[in-house]
Amino acid sequence: MPEEMLVAKGVEAGYPNKQILFGVDFSVGRSEVVALLGANGSGKSTALNTISGFVRPLAGSIRFDGAEIAGMPPHQIFRRGVIQVSQARDLFPDMTVEENLLLGAWVRGGETATLLEGLYRSFPRLAERKTQMVRLMSGGEQQMVAIGRALMGRPKILLLDEPSGGLAPTFVNEIAAIIATLKKTGIAMVIIEQNIKLALSVADRFLILRDGRVTQRHDISAGAADEKEIVRSIYL
């Protein structure tokens, strides 16, 4: 396994009057892609939101690049290079593609023009539509904008919550190709994905969460993952 970049130990978290995570442990190595799998309500999104600082942990430790980040406010975690693309995408619909992208570089800084030029090379569709209002784009195109905006923040680790959720099959394949390309660049990722086939195609390891606890851990490189068996483990 690569050198550990993110290490969560004994993480407990939740919302007022409802605990969601119970002693969750997992790690992500540099350049590694880890998939969090599980049924709806198993705690996957809460896990990402706790890492990002949107949910304050009740107990446990989350270390990133050797520093404790558990309980830090989201903007400080973002500045360290932990960047999340939520299931809701959180775009500004009445702003253009380029305006949304530029917001991604605002907090972390960097040479904006260079970042934008590199992004447009990777996402030519966004270059073609940079002056278009985001609200006029399809769901798949909006997902590209959301991922592109995250990349403008120069992430060290990218947290993707259901990147293919609700998309047409053509865009699911396109998002899978984008994630595979990002993996080659060495960006570490944690992915929540209901599309098991997509998750297994890009992940190095996966965890299964059930009722806020990690019930299974698998190293995909150790052998072929049985998609049907995984589905049974999640839902039965």
Secondary structure, 3 states (H helix, E strand, C coil): CCCEEEEEEEEEEEECCEEEEEEEEEEEECCCEEEEECCCCCCHHHHHHHHHCCCCCCEEEEEECCEECCCCCHHHHHHCCEEEECCCCCCCCCCEHHHHHHHHCCCCCCCHHHHHHHHHHHCHHHHHCCCCEHHHCCHHHHHHHHHHHHHHCCCCEEEEECCCCCCCHHHHHHHHHHHHHHHHHCCEEEEECCCHHHHHHHCCEEEEEECCEEEEEEEHHHCCCCHHHHHHHHHC
